[in-house]
Amino acid sequence: MLNFILIFVFLFLGIIFQHIKQFPKNSHKVLNWIVIYICLPALALYYIPKIKWSNDLLFPICVAWIGFIVSYLLFRFLGSKFGWSKKLTGCLIICAGLGNTSFLGYPIIEALYGQEGMKTAILVDQPGSFVVLSTLGILVATLFSSGNTSGFHIAKKILFFPPFLTFLLACMMNVLGYDFQDWIEFVLRKSGSAMTPLAMISVGLQLRFDRKSQHWPFLGLGLLYKLILTPAMFYLLYVVFLHQHTKIIQVAIMESAMAPMITACILASSHGLKPRLTSMMIGFGIPLSFITLAFWYFVVQFI
């Protein structure tokens, strides 16, 4: 419960700061940089070496990959059909295609399923959402925001994206059975824990409640896909078609129903992909997700 309260506290702090004239206007850009280049790498180096791999856990790992690919196909199709701008299409692909499977997902799953559920949640998040963000997310952000779309430019962005580099290092440590000493783990854990307050303040600094905004229809479409269609898709795929009826599947579906991923929205915003819409996806998506998550929790109890 404390995690949920802190999320809203820091979100409202950001909203308050944006109305203080003395507060630097571009502060959110600095916060975005810290989240992407410091907090995310720290989380990867802390968690991934501890993961115990198993072929039976491919279902939760695939959640983020399938969800993002379907998001790309859907919004690319709609964007072409209705003549949306590249930035709008890219924004919806990234923000609706990735869920907040870590600092929203972790406390929710732990509260509902305990430590056993957390083992599955980490797999959904780290080799799933985290790697999708660091690879496909960067690819889409680059393609839909920049005129420079050469293969070399995109490959350079992915390979030199700090969270991706640290993910590769963490995977190597996992394979070799190596982990950091306690004091290094302490530093990594503390660095990663700063992601929630910094990210939410950044979102609050950019959040605008503009009734005349042209983004409302796209906000509704993005949240419909993320909060309703995505978990429905995995319920049909895993439960109805593949006949999977385990706690792992329950956790995977619940993680797929999380609100839009804050870091993904920050990535889209930092590439100029409709920053106002990205902040709205988080600002409205998080509180709405508490309602939709309650619905999906009721549904998965019958698995």
Buried (B, 14 or more C-beta within 10 A) or exposed (E): EEBBEBBEEBBBBBBEBBEEEEEEEEBBBEBBBBBBEBBBBBBBBBBBBBBEEEEEBEBBBBBBBBBBBBBBEBBBEBBEEEEBEEBBBBBBBBBBBBBBBBBBBBBBBBEBBEEEBBBBBBBBBBBBBBBBBBBBBBBBBBBBBBEEEEEEEBEEBBEEBBBBBBBBBBBEBBEEEEBBEEEEBEBBBEBBBBBBBBBBBBBBBBBEEEEEBEBBEBBEBBBEBBBBBBBBBBBEBBBEEEEBEEBBBBBBBBBBBBBBBBBBBBBBBBBBBBBBBBBBBBBBBBEBBEEBBEEBBEBBEEB
